[in-house]
Amino acid sequence: MPDPSPIVQLTTAYWGSQTLFTAIRLKLFDGLAQGARTADEVASSLGLSPRSTGLLLRACASLGLIEASAGRFSNTPMANAFLVSASPAYMGNAVRYSDQLYGPWAGLEQSVRSGKPAVEPESYLGLSGPQTRGFVEAMHQRAMGVARALVGALDLSGRKNLLDVGGGPGTFSVLLTQRFPGLHADVLELPGVAAVARELVAAAGAADRVSLIDGDYHSSDFGKGRDAVLISGVFHRESAESCQALIKRAADCLQPGGLLAVCDVFADPGGASPAFATLFGLNMMLTAPDGGVHADADVAQWMADSGFQDARTAPLPPPMPHRLVLGIRS
Ligand SMILES: C[S@@+](CC[C@H](N)C(=O)[O-])C[C@H]1O[C@@H](n2cnc3c(N)ncnc32)[C@H](O)[C@@H]1O
């Protein structure tokens, strides 16, 4: 008989996710930020049931989030760095964004039947103020993690004029203009998202080098004579035809020698691996009408078809699941 372990593991995989989401919502890691405590002390400071808090703490310990020793619990170094809200590398908003998608994932069957997403994308793209802010802040935190790899992998030396298409919180533009002196970035974004991004860019002290442009990347003017275009985290919302149209629009706004960089979670040729990319495709299907995942080899071919030379793909260093596709405008 084949080994059924993968099936057993998958039937309970959500237990671990929900344990992390709940611990973040209850601020469990904040409760341990000052040092080791008993379950009763944690429960009393957070207003929780002592017995249930003990079970939650022990589950977190088994998942490597918390250390348990002689009846006391403390954060692991990883939890202190990424799960305590006062830490500069706090990932809680990004975790919370996945938490918010827990309900929509329960609509997977319906989405596969209907071909429609399980959430209204407009709600987090400007229609609802709080949801839009939550989405932009989660993107910002996620981008800060990805940026360590992306900003190192993207050489914009000597380039002056970047268009960041669907640039979200503007995080990449801020970090790229910091790394490359003389670079100015225009971030093209939907108005509701751009409004929150403007605040984040100003808070980073980058408003003089990063401009937010309200618009729609399907129809707004991309300008002329640019020497770099970044399209990051956008193709997973778009159909193959729409991605090809965006590449063509990027080609039209770039001067010869201009660089197009497309960054996303991409699949291998054929689309059935890696597992993270295929599941990410479902996640995007649940949250955007044309959401899914493309293969980076296809994107490189679309670039070559639009007159880009040397179109090539490059993975970002682990643990990032993202890959870059780069091409030079001929
Ligand atoms: C996943 S986010 C990526 C943000 C950022 N580029 C990054 O990689 O962190 C996709 C972005 O595309 C923006 N977007 C979606 N549809 C758009 C449109 N039609 N025009 C402009 N921006 C759009 C969304 O508001 C969102 O900020």
PDBQT file of the ligand as one rigid body, heavy atoms in Angstrom, charges set to zero:
ROOT
HETATM    1  C1  LIG A 401      -0.036  42.456  -4.753  1.00  0.00    +0.000 C 
HETATM    2  S1  LIG A 401      -0.029  44.145  -4.951  1.00  0.00    +0.000 S 
HETATM    3  C2  LIG A 401       1.677  44.452  -5.356  1.00  0.00    +0.000 C 
HETATM    4  C3  LIG A 401       2.189  45.748  -4.781  1.00  0.00    +0.000 C 
HETATM    5  C4  LIG A 401       3.670  45.993  -4.995  1.00  0.00    +0.000 C 
HETATM    6  N1  LIG A 401       3.994  46.168  -6.390  1.00  0.00    +0.000 N 
HETATM    7  C5  LIG A 401       4.481  44.879  -4.393  1.00  0.00    +0.000 C 
HETATM    8  O1  LIG A 401       4.997  44.038  -5.119  1.00  0.00    +0.000 OA
HETATM    9  O2  LIG A 401       4.595  44.844  -3.162  1.00  0.00    +0.000 OA
HETATM   10  C6  LIG A 401      -0.859  44.508  -6.489  1.00  0.00    +0.000 C 
HETATM   11  C7  LIG A 401      -1.137  45.976  -6.625  1.00  0.00    +0.000 C 
HETATM   12  O3  LIG A 401      -1.753  46.237  -7.890  1.00  0.00    +0.000 OA
HETATM   13  C8  LIG A 401      -2.656  47.295  -7.691  1.00  0.00    +0.000 C 
HETATM   14  N2  LIG A 401      -3.635  47.301  -8.778  1.00  0.00    +0.000 N 
HETATM   15  C9  LIG A 401      -4.591  46.366  -9.035  1.00  0.00    +0.000 A 
HETATM   16  N3  LIG A 401      -5.284  46.710 -10.125  1.00  0.00    +0.000 NA
HETATM   17  C10 LIG A 401      -4.759  47.889 -10.573  1.00  0.00    +0.000 A 
HETATM   18  C11 LIG A 401      -5.040  48.737 -11.681  1.00  0.00    +0.000 A 
HETATM   19  N4  LIG A 401      -6.003  48.432 -12.541  1.00  0.00    +0.000 N 
HETATM   20  N5  LIG A 401      -4.299  49.854 -11.839  1.00  0.00    +0.000 NA
HETATM   21  C12 LIG A 401      -3.308  50.168 -10.944  1.00  0.00    +0.000 A 
HETATM   22  N6  LIG A 401      -2.986  49.388  -9.877  1.00  0.00    +0.000 NA
HETATM   23  C13 LIG A 401      -3.711  48.259  -9.702  1.00  0.00    +0.000 A 
HETATM   24  C14 LIG A 401      -3.275  46.990  -6.343  1.00  0.00    +0.000 C 
HETATM   25  O4  LIG A 401      -3.852  48.148  -5.766  1.00  0.00    +0.000 OA
HETATM   26  C15 LIG A 401      -2.091  46.478  -5.571  1.00  0.00    +0.000 C 
HETATM   27  O5  LIG A 401      -1.461  47.505  -4.852  1.00  0.00    +0.000 OA
ENDROOT
TORSDOF 0
